[in-house]
Amino acid sequence: MMMSTSKLFLSRDDDGFLLTRNEFVEADFSEHWCYERIRRLLSVITHTGEEHTDTWESIRNHLVIYKTKHSDHVHRVVTEASSLLPRLKLPLQRII
């Protein structure tokens, strides 16, 4: 973890680092990674690849059609597992 002008710069090497909510919200991040703060620990994961996108595109399209017809039951359609974390009541602040 590097400091530049008193602002945190987080990268892949900082996975598992303990940090406050404010530190996380105010930090700068290295590109090409997804960052989450879960139970005060930084989790750094790779972005979804083409294989995942290709696999889920057809399923997602059907779910979007269902959502359009049943908007009172479906809030949004996502294919990223990390998007489900708030439903588990984990303290997730941001995904980049």
Backbone hydrogen bonds, N-H to C=O, Kabsch-Sander energy under -0.5 kcal/mol:
donor,donor_aa,acceptor,acceptor_aa,energy
2,M,9,F,-1.5
4,S,7,K,-2.0
7,K,4,S,-1.5
9,F,2,M,-1.9
10,L,28,D,-3.0
14,D,11,S,-2.1
15,D,12,R,-1.5
16,G,42,L,-3.7
17,F,14,D,-2.4
19,L,40,R,-2.3
24,F,20,T,-2.1
25,V,21,R,-2.7
26,E,22,N,-2.3
27,A,23,E,-1.0
28,D,8,L,-3.0
30,S,10,L,-2.7
34,C,45,I,-3.1
36,E,43,S,-2.2
38,I,36,E,-0.6
38,I,41,L,-2.7
41,L,38,I,-1.9
42,L,17,F,-2.5
43,S,36,E,-3.3
44,V,42,L,-0.5
45,I,34,C,-2.4
45,I,43,S,-0.5
53,T,49,G,-2.0
54,D,50,E,-3.0
55,T,51,E,-2.2
56,W,52,H,-2.5
57,E,53,T,-1.6
58,S,54,D,-0.6
59,I,55,T,-0.5
60,R,56,W,-3.3
61,N,57,E,-2.3
62,H,58,S,-1.8
63,L,59,I,-2.2
64,V,60,R,-2.4
65,I,61,N,-1.8
66,Y,62,H,-2.2
67,K,63,L,-2.8
68,T,64,V,-2.4
69,K,65,I,-1.7
70,H,66,Y,-1.7
71,S,68,T,-0.5
73,H,70,H,-2.4
74,V,70,H,-1.5
75,H,73,H,-0.5
78,V,76,R,-0.5
81,A,79,T,-0.5
83,S,80,E,-1.4
84,L,81,A,-2.0
85,L,82,S,-1.2
87,R,84,L,-1.1
88,L,84,L,-0.8
88,L,85,L,-1.3
89,K,86,P,-1.4
90,L,85,L,-1.4
92,L,90,L,-2.1
